[in-house]
Amino acid sequence: MAKTKSASSTKRLGRDSQPKYLGIKLSEGQKAKPGIIIVRQRGTKLFPGKNVKRGSDDTLYAMKEGVIKFTVKRKRRFDNSQRLIKIVNVV
């Protein structure tokens, strides 16, 4: 008698989750129209800047037509420590 089930039978069959397709959708220098998604992310890895809004799932999207520009800025925290943050602008 076999100790385990036959070849094609597994416990985790059909339980793999779908990909979430996160990441930067438009790179620097590309044109953006109003409402178009620039970045899909979990948490604020990139922050919204000029003419960019953040959705409820932290997605960044354009508010006006323009060209995408990424900048880096120092941000001071409440405990006086600093960190570099990346900001997405539509200019």
C-alpha positions in Angstrom: 0.0 0.0 0.0 1.2 3.5 -0.8 2.0 5.8 2.0 1.1 9.0 0.0 -1.5 9.8 -2.6 -0.7 9.4 -6.3 1.3 11.8 -8.5 -0.9 14.7 -9.5 -2.8 15.1 -6.2 -1.4 17.9 -3.9 -2.8 19.7 -0.9 -2.2 23.2 -2.2 -3.9 22.7 -5.6 -5.6 25.9 -6.8 -4.6 28.1 -3.8 -2.0 30.3 -5.4 -2.9 34.0 -5.3 -3.2 36.2 -8.4 -0.3 38.7 -9.1 -1.0 42.3 -8.0 0.9 44.1 -10.8 2.5 46.7 -8.6 5.3 49.1 -9.5 5.9 52.2 -11.6 3.7 52.5 -14.6 5.0 55.7 -16.2 8.7 56.7 -16.0 10.3 60.1 -15.9 9.8 62.2 -18.9 6.6 60.5 -20.1 3.4 62.4 -20.6 0.5 61.9 -18.2 -3.2 62.7 -18.7 -5.6 63.4 -15.8 -6.6 60.3 -13.9 -3.9 58.0 -15.3 -2.1 55.8 -12.8 1.6 56.6 -12.3 2.6 54.1 -9.5 0.8 51.2 -7.9 2.3 50.4 -4.4 1.6 49.0 -1.0 2.4 51.7 1.6 3.9 55.1 0.6 7.3 54.1 -0.9 6.9 57.1 -3.3 5.1 60.3 -2.1 2.7 62.5 -4.2 4.0 65.9 -5.2 2.6 68.6 -7.4 -0.5 67.7 -9.4 -0.4 64.1 -8.0 -2.9 62.5 -5.7 -2.8 59.4 -3.5 -5.6 56.9 -3.7 -7.0 54.8 -0.8 -4.7 51.8 -1.7 -1.7 54.2 -1.9 -1.8 54.4 -5.7 -0.4 57.6 -7.2 -2.3 59.2 -10.1 -2.1 62.4 -12.1 -4.5 65.3 -11.6 -3.4 67.4 -14.6 -1.8 66.9 -17.9 1.9 67.2 -18.0 5.3 65.4 -17.8 6.3 63.1 -15.0 9.3 64.1 -12.8 10.8 62.3 -9.8 12.6 64.2 -7.1 14.4 63.3 -3.8 13.9 65.4 -0.7 15.0 65.2 2.9 12.1 64.8 5.4 12.5 65.4 9.1 10.7 63.0 11.4 9.1 63.7 14.7 12.1 62.3 16.6 14.3 64.8 14.6 15.9 62.0 12.5 15.9 62.5 8.7 15.2 60.3 5.8 15.3 60.7 2.0 11.9 60.4 0.3 11.1 60.1 -3.4 8.4 62.4 -4.7 6.4 62.1 -7.9 5.4 65.4 -9.7 3.5 66.2 -12.8 4.9 69.4 -14.3 
